[in-house]
Amino acid sequence: MNVEQVLIRPLVTEKSNAQMALGMYTFRVHPKATKPEIRHAVETFFKVPVTAVRTSRVHGKLRRQGKTSGYQSDWKKAVVQLAPGKSIEFFEGV
């Protein structure tokens, strides 16, 4: 898989903001991306050493609008742990 296709967008939530203090950053990634591909993409784009990658599949929620109901798409989330003392400048001040 191409490096540009692996990372879709960063996830900025209250929980992910709390994890940033511990050097853990959360991303929405391509559903077929593997842990080594995610590690390589983060190291390539942000020039930081990665020590661990944790992934999980997020199931789409049921959404309703009037009589019609449907599900959002399933997606994949990755939490990336950086080496101690390192940070991603992209997330600073968020």
N, C-alpha and C positions, 0 to 999 in steps of 0.2 A: 504494500500500500504506500502511496506517495506521502511524504512527510507533511505536506500542506493539507492533506485530507484528514489527518488523524485528529487534530484539535479543532473542535467546532467553535467553542466559545468558553470563556471563564465563567464560573458560577460565583456570584457574589450574594451571599445570604448571611444571616446573623451567625449561623453555625460555622460557615466557611471563614467569616471574619475572625471568629474566635480561634480557629485552627491556624490562621496565618501567623499568630504569635508563636506557635509551636513549629513553624516552618513547613506547614502542610497547606497545599493549594489545590483547589477543586476545579475541574474542567468537565465540560460536556464533550464527549469524544465520539468518534465514529463507532457504530455498533459492532463492527467486525475488527476493530483495532485490538491488538494484543498488548500485554504489558511491556514487552521489549520495544514495540513500536511507539507506545506512549512515552516511555522513558527517552528514547532517541529524539522524538519530536520536541519534548520540553528542553532537553539539553541543547538541541540545535537552535531553537527559536530564542530561548532566554539565556543561553550561555551559563547555566548553573549545573552543578553536579546533583544527580538524583540518587537517593539511597533506597527508596521503596516506592512501589506503585500499588495502590489498592483500587480494584474496580468493582462496580455493582451495576446490575441492570435495574432500571426504574420502569415500572409498569405504568402505562398510560391511564390517566384518570377518566372516569365517566363524566361527561359534560352534557348538560341539557340546555335546550333553548326551545321553550314552548313544549309542544308535543314531541319534538324530535330529540333523540338522544344518540350519543356516539362516544367513542373513546378517542383520547389523544394517542399519539404514537408512543410506542415504547422507546426508551433511549438508554444510553450507557453513560455512567458517571465514573470519573477517575479522580482519586485523591493522591496527590504526588507529594512525597516527603523529600525535602531537600537536605543537604549536608548541614550540620550545625553551623550557625553563623551566616548562612547564605540566605538571600531573599530575592524575589522577583520585583524589579522596580516598577513593572506595569501595574502591580496591585497597590503600590504605596499611595496613601491618601484617599483610598476608596472607602 
